[in-house]
Amino acid sequence: MGEDLEAVSSKIVQETFEGTMDKQDGLILVAENVERIGEGKIIHGDGAIYQDVAFDALTFKPEQHEVIDGIICDVVEFGAFCHIGPLDALIHKSQIMDDHIVIDAENKRMEGRETKHSLKVGDVVRARIVTISLNEMNPRESKIGLTMRQPGMGKQEWRREDSQ
């Protein structure tokens, strides 16, 4: 028992919970401030010690209809992918703007035919979450759909133009 019990408890909690997801709490990003509760339990025939703990967690839980800011990370033929916190969401091309969109997937950009509003990798956008399907087993495989076809949504420069 040469290892510090507090450090070992923290490490086990972090390895066990960080990166996991459940529908109630969302995706656990960070687990910290681990406190052991009571004495550990030793089970006959098992070399481990079982310890109840409490800890603080920083979580990310996207909610339906929530307005979020994100960064465009990919442009494809059917729309754009957007980083929202630790997850990626899809903005289908029909949900980007009220204009016919010309997509240049090779150069990772798109443009409205009449408005000339452009969208490319690295742009910051505001969108509303319209669909969520969280995958508890593999959080990175969760499906999140966004729309920018509402007042106050879209790329910042578009919102400024619309308000004038």
C-alpha positions as CSV (number, residue, x, y, z in Angstrom):
1,M,0.0,0.0,0.0
2,G,2.7,2.5,-1.0
3,E,0.3,4.5,-3.2
4,D,-1.6,7.6,-2.0
5,L,-5.2,6.5,-1.5
6,E,-6.6,9.9,-2.4
7,A,-4.6,10.0,-5.7
8,V,-5.6,6.4,-6.6
9,S,-9.2,7.1,-5.8
10,S,-9.1,10.2,-8.1
11,K,-7.4,8.3,-10.9
12,I,-9.9,5.4,-10.8
13,V,-12.9,7.8,-10.8
14,Q,-11.4,9.7,-13.7
15,E,-10.7,6.6,-15.7
16,T,-14.1,5.1,-15.0
17,F,-16.4,8.1,-15.6
18,E,-14.7,10.7,-17.8
19,G,-15.9,10.3,-21.4
20,T,-19.0,8.4,-20.4
21,M,-22.5,9.5,-21.0
22,D,-26.0,8.9,-19.6
23,K,-29.3,10.4,-20.6
24,Q,-29.8,12.1,-17.2
25,D,-26.4,13.9,-16.8
26,G,-25.0,14.0,-20.3
27,L,-21.3,13.5,-21.2
28,I,-19.0,13.6,-18.3
29,L,-16.0,15.8,-19.3
30,V,-14.1,16.1,-16.0
31,A,-14.4,14.3,-12.7
32,E,-12.7,16.0,-9.8
33,N,-12.8,16.7,-6.0
34,V,-13.2,12.9,-5.3
35,E,-14.1,12.2,-1.7
36,R,-14.1,8.7,-0.2
37,I,-17.3,7.9,1.8
38,G,-16.8,5.6,4.8
39,E,-14.5,2.7,4.9
40,G,-13.7,0.5,1.9
41,K,-15.1,-3.0,1.6
42,I,-12.9,-6.1,1.1
43,I,-14.7,-9.1,-0.5
44,H,-13.4,-12.6,0.4
45,G,-11.5,-14.1,-2.5
46,D,-11.1,-10.7,-4.3
47,G,-7.9,-8.7,-4.0
48,A,-9.6,-5.4,-4.6
49,I,-10.9,-2.9,-2.1
50,Y,-14.3,-1.4,-3.0
51,Q,-14.9,2.2,-1.9
52,D,-18.0,4.5,-2.2
53,V,-17.0,7.9,-3.4
54,A,-18.6,11.3,-4.2
55,F,-17.2,13.6,-6.8
56,D,-17.9,16.8,-8.8
57,A,-18.4,16.4,-12.5
58,L,-18.3,18.9,-15.4
59,T,-20.8,17.7,-17.9
60,F,-22.1,18.6,-21.4
61,K,-25.8,17.8,-22.0
62,P,-27.3,19.2,-25.2
63,E,-31.0,19.9,-24.9
64,Q,-33.7,20.0,-27.6
65,H,-34.4,23.7,-28.7
66,E,-31.2,24.9,-27.0
67,V,-29.4,27.7,-28.8
68,I,-25.7,27.1,-29.1
69,D,-22.6,28.6,-30.6
70,G,-20.3,26.3,-32.5
71,I,-17.5,26.1,-35.0
72,I,-17.8,24.7,-38.5
73,C,-15.4,21.7,-38.7
74,D,-16.4,20.2,-42.1
75,V,-18.4,21.0,-45.2
76,V,-19.8,18.1,-47.2
77,E,-22.3,17.7,-50.1
78,F,-25.3,17.4,-47.7
79,G,-24.4,20.2,-45.3
80,A,-21.9,21.1,-42.6
81,F,-20.6,19.6,-39.4
82,C,-20.2,21.9,-36.4
83,H,-18.2,21.4,-33.1
84,I,-20.6,22.1,-30.2
85,G,-18.6,21.5,-27.1
86,P,-17.0,18.0,-27.2
87,L,-19.5,16.7,-29.8
88,D,-20.1,17.3,-33.5
89,A,-23.6,18.2,-34.9
90,L,-24.9,18.2,-38.4
91,I,-26.5,21.2,-40.1
92,H,-28.3,19.8,-43.2
93,K,-28.0,22.1,-46.2
94,S,-31.7,22.7,-46.1
95,Q,-31.3,24.1,-42.6
96,I,-28.4,26.6,-43.2
97,M,-30.1,29.6,-44.9
98,D,-33.2,30.7,-46.8
99,D,-31.4,30.7,-50.1
100,H,-30.2,28.1,-52.7
101,I,-26.8,26.9,-51.5
102,V,-23.9,26.2,-53.8
103,I,-21.6,23.7,-52.1
104,D,-17.8,23.5,-52.8
105,A,-17.0,20.4,-50.8
106,E,-13.5,20.2,-52.2
107,N,-12.6,23.7,-50.8
108,K,-14.8,23.1,-47.7
109,R,-17.1,26.1,-48.2
110,M,-20.6,26.9,-49.4
111,E,-22.4,30.1,-50.5
112,G,-25.9,31.3,-50.9
113,R,-26.7,31.9,-54.6
114,E,-28.5,35.2,-54.1
115,T,-27.4,36.4,-50.7
116,K,-23.7,35.5,-51.3
117,H,-23.6,34.5,-47.6
118,S,-20.6,32.1,-47.3
119,L,-19.8,29.4,-44.8
120,K,-16.5,27.7,-44.4
121,V,-14.5,25.6,-42.0
122,G,-13.5,27.7,-39.0
123,D,-16.6,30.0,-39.1
124,V,-18.4,30.5,-35.8
125,V,-22.2,30.1,-36.0
126,R,-25.2,30.2,-33.8
127,A,-27.8,27.4,-34.2
128,R,-30.7,25.7,-32.5
129,I,-30.7,22.0,-31.6
130,V,-33.6,20.4,-33.4
131,T,-32.9,16.7,-33.0
132,I,-30.9,14.7,-30.5
133,S,-30.1,11.0,-30.3
134,L,-27.5,10.4,-27.6
135,N,-25.4,7.2,-27.8
136,E,-24.5,6.2,-24.2
137,M,-22.2,3.4,-25.3
138,N,-20.2,5.6,-27.7
139,P,-20.9,9.3,-27.1
140,R,-18.9,10.4,-30.1
141,E,-21.4,8.5,-32.3
142,S,-24.3,10.6,-31.0
143,K,-26.5,12.3,-33.6
144,I,-27.4,15.9,-33.1
145,G,-29.2,18.0,-35.8
146,L,-29.1,21.8,-35.9
147,T,-30.9,24.6,-37.8
148,M,-29.8,28.1,-38.6
149,R,-33.0,29.0,-40.5
150,Q,-34.5,31.1,-37.7
151,P,-34.2,34.8,-36.7
152,G,-30.9,35.5,-34.8
153,M,-29.2,32.3,-36.1
154,G,-26.3,31.8,-38.5
155,K,-22.9,33.3,-38.9
156,Q,-22.3,36.5,-36.9
157,E,-21.9,38.7,-40.0
158,W,-25.2,37.4,-41.4
159,R,-27.0,38.3,-38.2
160,R,-25.5,41.8,-38.3
161,E,-26.7,42.3,-41.9
162,D,-30.1,41.0,-41.0
163,S,-30.5,43.4,-38.1
164,Q,-29.7,46.5,-40.3
